[in-house]
Amino acid sequence: MDSHWIISSKEWIYGENYPVYNVWWSYNHVSGDTYRMYLNITQDVNSNPSFFTMPVQIKINTSLGDTIVTVFNNAQNQDFQFDVLGSPQSIAFDPNNWILKTVESIVPVELISFTGRVENGKIILEWTTATEINNLGFEIQRSLDNNQFNTIGFVEGNGSTTERNEYRFVDEGFKGKVYYRLKQIDFNGTFSFSDVIEINGVTVTTIELEQNYPNPFNPSTKIKYQIADAGFVNLQVYDVLGNEVSTPINKEMQAGSYEVEFDASNLPSGIYYYTLNTGSFKQTKKMILLK
């Protein structure tokens, strides 16, 4: 969520009838000096007509100057998209006052902070919004090279609100530098990206398999482990006869601290063993399923 604003205004057009507008806008960086603007114009339901049809000018003040665009508003709720040169700073609805109106309020909607830190072998991401409009939520995206980002989670937003909201996401620990960004998504599918933050990851020098918790457990338990170098990791669960009953992890992984949840809903009570195998390291621990 780079920056968003709402403008609410009343237009007196035909006698006593008037539309009430809510104008929402946001933008994200395309490349160079080019920025993509997203504009949503919503009219409250009126008696006669139910909504008004008219061209409306929008003046965008950017870091490189002003741009004026004319949109044809012919729907109760309408989205527009266009590119401008320079980072958008503010907008004016009908800047030349061609329509008799009053502007009731201008409310900033923005991401005011996005930070990360390492705590107890995990990476904690926290962000705060001042207000939100039509905010479905945030995709959390991670990269190990600040180039290719992958979505690792989603945190639900608060829709439309003028209250300050704080969010939190906990990621696994990673060795070395890790990069994160937020993809804020609106209910209409419009999205924008936050700035990228860089975190010096967890310092991992040893391979370790921890005791599961809780233990005994029913029906699920968490298994924590850490690996010092990138490589193939295999985590398997066996019964007392040595039969493999589950393989929670079997893939290439980066160095770091991890946690996996083992669900034994389909297994009978008893003693089980879980083994971590990285090729150069192998360790087994016992756990008890008590239903």
C-alpha positions, -999 to +999 in steps of 0.1 A: +000+000+000+021+029-013-003+058-007-041+062-008-065+090-004-103+095-002-121+126-012-157+130-003-177+158-021-212+168-029-223+180-064-254+201-069-265+195-105-302+193-110-323+213-085-321+197-051-307+165-063-269+159-060-245+130-060-222+123-031-188+111-043-162+090-026-129+091-047-102+066-038-068+065-054-035+047-051-004+042-072+026+020-076+059+024-094+061+010-129+097+019-140+118+050-142+096+081-137+064+062-147+038+055-120+005+038-124-026+055-109-056+035-097-088+056-092-122+045-079-152+068-080-183+058-060-216+077-059-241+072-031-275+061-042-297+091-051-335+093-056-338+108-091-316+099-109-301+071-089-266+083-099-253+111-122-234+107-155-208+133-163-172+139-173-150+148-143-115+162-144-089+149-120-057+169-114-027+148-102+001+167-086+034+147-090+070+152-082+075+162-119+046+186-122+008+185-127-012+162-149-049+166-157-070+137-169-107+136-177-127+105-168-163+098-178-182+088-147-212+068-158-216+041-131-224+039-094-190+024-087-163+028-113-125+020-116-100+039-137-063+032-144-037+054-161+000+062-160+016+095-150+051+108-150+065+115-115+055+102-081+019+112-073+017+136-043-020+146-042-051+149-064-078+174-069-114+165-078-128+189-104-099+213-099-114+241-121-147+241-102-168+234-133-192+216-110-207+233-080-195+214-050-181+213-015-153+190-004-160+175+030-128+158+038-095+144+025-083+114+045-049+098+039-048+060+037-013+047+038+012+022+052+031+043+078+056+016+089+070-018+078+098-033+099+113-066+106+136-081+133+150-114+144+137-129+177+142-164+191+153-178+158+124-163+139+119-133+117+091-110+130+075-087+105+053-058+117+035-030+099+010-003+107-016+015+086-031+049+094-064+041+077-077+017+051-102+016+023-115-016+008-085-034+021-088-072+016-054-079+031-017-083+026+003-109+009+037-113+025+064-119-001+100-130+005+132-130-015+167-143-009+182-122-038+160-090-038+148-100-073+125-130-073+098-127-046+075-156-035+043-153-015+047-170+019+015-159+037-015-137+038-028-114+066-064-103+064-070-065+063-097-044+080-117-033+050-125+004+054-115+021+086-101+054+098-085+038+128-048+029+131-042-008+127-012-029+135-002-062+118+023-090+125+036-120+106+062-146+119+085-162+093+110-190+097+145-180+105+170-177+075+207-175+074+221-144+057+202-115+042+165-119+035+142-094+017+105-088+023+077-067+008+039-065+012+014-068-016-017-049-004-048-062-022-082-044-024-116-061-027-118-051-063-084-068-071-064-037-072-030-041-055+002-022-047+035-031-032+053-017-002+090-008-002+113-037+003+130-042+037+162-061+042+169-082+073+201-098+084+188-133+090+193-157+119+228-168+127+229-206+125+261-224+130+249-259+141+224-285+130+199-293+157+167-313+162+146-302+192+121-322+213+086-319+200+061-298+219+037-306+234+047-341+243+026-362+250+003-347+224-031-351+208-036-349+179-008-325+167+026-313+179+053-290+167+088-301+158+116-275+156+149-279+139+177-258+124+203-264+097+235-246+092+239-249+054+215-251+025+208-286+013+183-314+011+164-320+043+143-351+052+121-354+083+103-387+088+081-402+115+081-439+124+061-462+146+077-485+172+080-513+145+101-490+123+073-484+097+073-449+082+040-432+089+047-397+077+072-375+059+066-339+070+097-325+052+115-338+021+129-310+001+158-285-005+160-259+022+180-228+030+200-226+062+179-214+091+156-223+119+123-240+111+092-254+127+067-280+113+034-292+127+029-329+128-008-340+127-014-375+140-052-374+137-053-407+117-028-425+139-035-447+170-021-438+204+015-450+210+052-442+209+066-427+177+100-416+165+110-387+143+143-385+124+160-355+109+184-364+080+205-338+061+230-362+046+258-352+069+236-352+100+211-377+114+192-375+147+162-393+162+139-383+190+109-400+207+074-386+211+041-400+226+007-397+210-019-400+238-056-400+227 
